[in-house]
Amino acid sequence: MPTMLPARQFSALRLADVLTSSLDAVCARPNPLGLPAVRKAVVILADGLGVSSIRARAGHARFLSSRLNKSSIIDGVFPATTAAGIATLTTGVEPGQHGLVGYQVLDRAHDRVVNQLTGWDDGMQPATWQRSRTVFDRAGDENVPSFAIGPKRFIGSGFTQAVLRGAQYVPAEKVAERFAAARSILSENPSALIYLYVAELDVAAHAHGWESDRWLAQLESLDSELTRFASTLRSDEGLLLTADHGVIDVPSTRHVLFDTEPALVTGVRHIAGDPRCVQLYLDSQQAEAGSDSSAADTLADAWRTSQGDRAWVYTRAEAVAAGLYGRVAAEVLPRIGDVLIAARKSIAYYDSRPANQKARGMIGQHGSLTDEEVRVPLIRAGAFER
């Protein structure tokens, strides 16, 4: 069956430019976003807040929607998942460089699938698995103090050490408390780079869907806090709000149990990724990165025959050639699946064989290449407002 790949053109400005441009602005340097020089910058990451959701609920998010226009829409990353997205924001490089190329990926050295949000251990060290210096590290080189504000439970986690190293972590539980902490830091420091993380929208979307009242309440709360915080910004303080990905609601009736079709799992040793961006790893010496790709081609063809009308199917070589991961380092290449399945319809792919099927309770989903998942906002306020 012919290869059916998306003709996606990523935007000129991307998630990788946001925090790096903010540091450049604090250092009074030209930057990709064209931000003016400031003394202090705040970058808010609203996990799971896609452009399409803001537009659909514009009446409940007046601050956000009033600032959403053609120039305030950028592309996130592929896969459209938190580990890859936040790492790209905080390092300023693409997943193919920093190495967090999915929610779950293969650790070939230990022949296991690892969770890049919660699976850090002695075999997956934050300082080496995430390969790039962070923007906070670079801020230290410039004598610019940097801070990361988020829930207390993330202090010292492997993911925090991997993507926020170089920043002083400031714990604050409620969204309002995080904004209050940011205001205090701005008031107490002559210069500063601040990253503020909002997890609540993504949590509500996974549990209840982005179209639920629970999600809407979180959106209204965030918009209200943003309105209040923006009104306190001084002439030398700039604010940007962005997201790692958007969300699509997928009911259980739209789950595809792909293991029930034997041809789709023939030769597969490990299954990783997200339900909307499955990464398959072959049980074959031929599947090693850089070697014969015939086994991957065979599996990809089986998927295209079965699912080509509702998913984009790539071999690793095709995904890399298409630039989906950006430039891919040799060390990172084996972490990418031999075959990738990115949903383009409102479906989610699951393996029904594991005993634990708890993940199938999620409603809000993300990971693929659709506009709903990839297009994220770049909202400007304070000195950065146009």
Residue, then its C-alpha position, 0 to 999 in steps of 0.5 A: m500500500p502506498t505510504m500515506l504521510p501528512a504534508r505538515q508544514f511546521s510553523a517558523l516559530r516553535l516551542a523551542d523558541v519561547l524560553t530561549s527568546s525570553l532569556d535573550a530578551v533579559c540579556a537585551r539580545p535579538n531573538p527569534l520571537g522579536l521580544p524587546a529587552v526587559r529586566k525580567a521575564v515570566v514563561i507560563l506553560a499551561d499543560g494541555l492548552g491547545v489553540s483549538s480549545i481556547r477558540a472553542r471556549a473563548g467566552h470563558a477565557r477572555f484574557l487568552s482569547s482576546r490575545l489569540n491571533k495568527s501571530s500568537i499561534i505556534d507549533g509544539v513538538f512531535p510527539a505532542t506529549t508532555a515529556a517531549g514538549i517541556a524538554t523542548l521548551t526548557t532546552g531550546v532544542e528539538p526532541g531529536q537532540h535532547g532525547l525525550v522522544g515520547y511519553q514511553v520509549l525503549d531503553r535499548a541498553h536495558d531492553r525495557v520500556v521507560n516512562q520519561l515522566t516517572g520512570w527515572d532510576d539508576g539506569m536512566q540518569p537525568a543528567t545524561w539521558q536528557r542530553s542538552r543544557t537547559v536554558f536555565d543553565r545558560a541563564g546562570d552563565e549570564n548571571v541571570p537568576s532563574f526559577a521554576i514554580g510548580p507543585k511540591r510533588f515535582i521537587g527532586s523528581g527525575f523529570t525535574q532534574a532532567v529538564l529544569r536543572g539550573a533553576q531554583y525550584v519554588p513549590a506552590e500548590k494552587v495556581a493562585e499561589r504559583f502566580a503569587a510566588a512569581r510576583s514575589i520573585l519579580s519584586e525581589n530580584p533586579s533581573a530574573l527568568i521565571y518558568l511557571y507550570v500549570a498542570e491542572l488543565d491536562v489533569a482535568a482533560h485526561a480524567h474528564g475530557w477537555e469538553s467537561d465542566r471540570w476542564l472548563a472550570q480550570l480554564e476559567s480559573l487560569d484566565s482569571e489569575l492571568t488577568r490579575f497577574a498581568s495587571t501587576l506587570r511593570s514596564d520592564e517585566g514581560l510575560l509569555l504563555t504557551a503549552d506543550h500540546g493540545v488535547i482531543d477527547v476520545p471516548s472508549t467506543r473509539h479505542v482500537l485494540f490493535d493486538t487483536e489483529p495479529a499482523l499488527v504485532t507480528g515481530v513486535r517486542h516492545i510497545a511504547g509511546d502514547p495511545r495516539c502516537v504508538q511506537l513499536y520496537l521489533d524483536s529482530q537484530q535487523a531492527e537495530a538503528g542503521s541496519d536493514s529496515s525490511a522488517a520495519d517496512t513489512l510491519a509498516d505496510a501491515w499497519r497501512t493496509s489496516q489503519g491507513d485511512r485513520a492513522w499516519v504510519y511511519t518507519r523510523a527512517e521515514a519519520v527522521a527524513a520528514g524532520l518530525y523529531g528535528r535533527v536526530a543525534a545518533e545516540v537518540l535514534p535507537r530510542i525512536g520506534d521502528v514503526l510509528i502510528a500517529a492517529r489522524k482520526s478521533i481514536a486511540y490505540y491500545d494493546s489489550r493483552p496487559a492485565n493493567q488496563k487502567a490507562r484506558g480510562m483516560i478521555g483526553q488524549h494527545g500525541s499525534l500530528t493533528d492541529e488540535e494536538v500540535r498547535v499551541p498558543l503564544i500569548r504575550a503580556g506586559a512588556f512583551e505585549r504587541 
